[in-house]
Amino acid sequence: MTTPGSWRGVVNRFKQAPKEVQKYFEYLLPLAGQFPGQVILPYLFSRIEYGHNMTIYCGVVKLHRADADLTWNVIDKQHMTRDQFRKLFTTVFGGSIPKAIYEQLEVAERVRDKVIHGHYVADKEIRKAVVSVLGYAEHFNNLVRKLAGFPAFGKYSGFKGRGKSLDRTTTRWLLKGMDFSVK
């Protein structure tokens, strides 16, 4: 992956992304026009983390027929680290995220961590991180769509279908068995 030489290159890369990804990260363009990369990167990661939570939620509800309300309450309260997300993804979807996909996000995570912790980060590194996030979003969307039929970063309406859900008691046991923190 090449690093764009300017923010115009990042914008051009964003415009080449699928419309679904563009819509999901809809504030990237306005931010890129008005704010430095140190503001853009946390925005992207807030969207990535929301998408990760929704991916786990939708996967549990659709693939395992869990009660939607209880599942959302548990996932919303879950402190999900990067490693825990990958572990839960494997449990919920029955397969791990391919290394080539996750490595794209790891490039951006290292830069994000430096920005968030107040370290100097060259603009070139931030541009590379933004492009890495976009690449990750595209590939991860394709993976989740292939495994479960919905996008990780997109519209979630209608993801479940008409199947009957488990009752709350059974859902609670299901979530405990999947290693969620269930109270």
C-alpha positions as CSV (number, residue, x, y, z in Angstrom):
1,M,0.0,0.0,0.0
2,T,1.4,3.3,-1.0
3,T,1.1,6.4,1.2
4,P,-0.5,9.4,-0.6
5,G,1.8,12.3,-0.9
6,S,-0.8,14.8,0.2
7,W,-4.3,14.9,1.8
8,R,-5.7,15.3,-1.7
9,G,-4.4,11.8,-2.4
10,V,-6.2,10.6,0.7
11,V,-9.4,12.2,-0.5
12,N,-9.0,10.6,-3.9
13,R,-8.5,7.2,-2.2
14,F,-11.6,7.8,-0.1
15,K,-13.6,8.6,-3.3
16,Q,-12.4,5.2,-4.8
17,A,-13.8,3.3,-1.8
18,P,-17.2,1.5,-2.2
19,K,-20.1,3.9,-1.6
20,E,-21.1,1.9,1.5
21,V,-17.7,2.6,3.1
22,Q,-17.9,6.3,2.0
23,K,-21.3,6.6,3.7
24,Y,-20.1,4.9,6.9
25,F,-17.1,7.3,7.2
26,E,-19.2,10.2,5.9
27,Y,-17.4,12.9,7.9
28,L,-13.9,12.1,6.7
29,L,-14.1,14.5,3.8
30,P,-15.3,17.5,5.8
31,L,-12.8,16.8,8.5
32,A,-9.9,16.4,6.0
33,G,-10.8,19.8,4.6
34,Q,-10.8,21.6,8.0
35,F,-8.8,19.7,10.6
36,P,-5.4,18.1,11.0
37,G,-4.9,14.4,10.8
38,Q,-4.7,14.2,14.6
39,V,-8.5,14.9,14.6
40,I,-9.3,12.7,11.7
41,L,-7.7,9.5,13.0
42,P,-9.7,9.4,16.3
43,Y,-12.9,9.9,14.3
44,L,-12.1,6.9,12.1
45,F,-11.3,4.7,15.0
46,S,-14.5,5.6,16.8
47,R,-16.4,4.4,13.7
48,I,-14.2,1.3,13.5
49,E,-14.9,0.4,17.1
50,Y,-18.7,1.0,16.6
51,G,-18.6,-1.2,13.5
52,H,-16.7,-3.9,15.5
53,N,-19.4,-3.8,18.2
54,M,-22.1,-4.0,15.6
55,T,-20.4,-6.8,13.8
56,I,-20.3,-8.9,16.9
57,Y,-23.9,-8.0,17.9
58,C,-25.3,-8.7,14.4
59,G,-23.3,-11.9,14.2
60,V,-24.6,-13.2,17.6
61,V,-28.2,-12.2,16.8
62,K,-28.3,-13.5,13.2
63,L,-26.1,-16.6,13.3
64,H,-26.9,-17.8,16.8
65,R,-30.5,-16.5,17.0
66,A,-29.8,-14.6,20.3
67,D,-32.4,-12.3,21.8
68,A,-31.5,-8.9,20.3
69,D,-32.2,-6.6,23.3
70,L,-30.3,-8.8,25.8
71,T,-27.4,-9.2,23.3
72,W,-27.2,-5.5,22.8
73,N,-27.2,-4.7,26.5
74,V,-24.4,-7.2,27.1
75,I,-22.2,-6.0,24.1
76,D,-22.8,-2.4,24.9
77,K,-21.4,-2.9,28.4
78,Q,-18.6,-5.2,27.3
79,H,-15.1,-3.7,27.5
80,M,-13.8,-5.0,24.2
81,T,-10.0,-4.8,23.7
82,R,-8.4,-5.4,20.3
83,D,-7.5,-9.0,21.2
84,Q,-10.9,-9.7,22.7
85,F,-12.6,-8.5,19.5
86,R,-10.6,-10.9,17.4
87,K,-11.3,-13.7,19.9
88,L,-15.1,-13.0,19.9
89,F,-15.1,-12.7,16.1
90,T,-13.6,-16.2,15.9
91,T,-16.2,-17.5,18.4
92,V,-19.2,-15.8,16.8
93,F,-18.3,-16.4,13.1
94,G,-16.5,-19.7,13.4
95,G,-13.3,-18.5,11.8
96,S,-10.6,-15.9,12.4
97,I,-9.9,-12.7,10.6
98,P,-7.2,-13.3,8.0
99,K,-3.9,-11.9,9.0
100,A,-3.6,-9.9,5.8
101,I,-6.8,-8.0,6.6
102,Y,-6.1,-7.4,10.3
103,E,-2.5,-6.2,9.5
104,Q,-4.0,-3.2,7.6
105,L,-5.7,-2.1,10.8
106,E,-2.6,-2.8,12.9
107,V,-0.6,-0.3,10.8
108,A,-3.2,2.4,11.7
109,E,-3.6,1.3,15.3
110,R,0.1,2.0,16.0
111,V,-0.2,5.5,14.6
112,R,-3.5,6.1,16.4
113,D,-2.0,5.1,19.7
114,K,0.9,7.6,19.2
115,V,-1.6,10.4,18.4
116,I,-3.9,9.6,21.3
117,H,-1.0,9.5,23.8
118,G,0.3,12.9,22.6
119,H,3.4,11.7,20.8
120,Y,4.7,13.4,17.6
121,V,3.4,11.8,14.5
122,A,4.5,12.9,11.0
123,D,1.6,13.9,8.7
124,K,2.8,11.2,6.2
125,E,2.3,8.5,8.9
126,I,-1.3,9.8,9.6
127,R,-2.1,9.8,5.9
128,K,-0.8,6.2,5.6
129,A,-2.9,5.2,8.7
130,V,-6.1,6.8,7.1
131,V,-5.6,4.9,3.9
132,S,-4.9,1.7,5.9
133,V,-8.2,2.1,7.7
134,L,-10.0,2.5,4.4
135,G,-8.4,-0.7,3.1
136,Y,-9.2,-2.6,6.3
137,A,-12.9,-1.4,6.1
138,E,-13.3,-2.6,2.5
139,H,-11.7,-6.0,3.1
140,F,-13.4,-6.6,6.5
141,N,-16.8,-5.6,5.0
142,N,-16.2,-8.2,2.3
143,L,-15.3,-10.9,4.9
144,V,-18.3,-10.3,7.1
145,R,-20.6,-10.1,4.1
146,K,-19.3,-13.5,2.9
147,L,-19.6,-15.1,6.4
148,A,-22.9,-13.6,7.5
149,G,-24.5,-11.6,4.7
150,F,-24.3,-8.1,6.2
151,P,-21.6,-5.4,6.2
152,A,-19.4,-4.6,9.2
153,F,-19.3,-0.9,8.1
154,G,-22.6,-0.1,6.5
155,K,-26.4,-0.3,7.0
156,Y,-27.5,-2.9,9.5
157,S,-31.2,-2.7,8.8
158,G,-32.7,-6.1,8.0
159,F,-29.6,-8.0,8.9
160,K,-31.4,-10.7,11.0
161,G,-34.2,-11.8,8.8
162,R,-37.4,-13.4,10.1
163,G,-36.0,-16.3,12.1
164,K,-37.3,-16.8,15.7
165,S,-34.9,-15.7,18.5
166,L,-34.0,-17.7,21.5
167,D,-35.5,-16.7,24.8
168,R,-33.6,-14.4,27.2
169,T,-32.6,-17.2,29.6
170,T,-31.1,-19.3,26.8
171,T,-29.5,-16.2,25.2
172,R,-27.8,-15.4,28.6
173,W,-26.3,-18.9,28.7
174,L,-25.3,-18.6,25.0
175,L,-23.5,-15.4,25.7
176,K,-21.7,-16.7,28.8
177,G,-20.6,-19.7,26.7
178,M,-19.2,-17.3,24.1
179,D,-17.2,-15.6,26.9
180,F,-19.1,-12.4,27.2
181,S,-19.4,-10.7,30.5
182,V,-23.0,-11.4,31.4
183,K,-24.4,-10.2,34.7
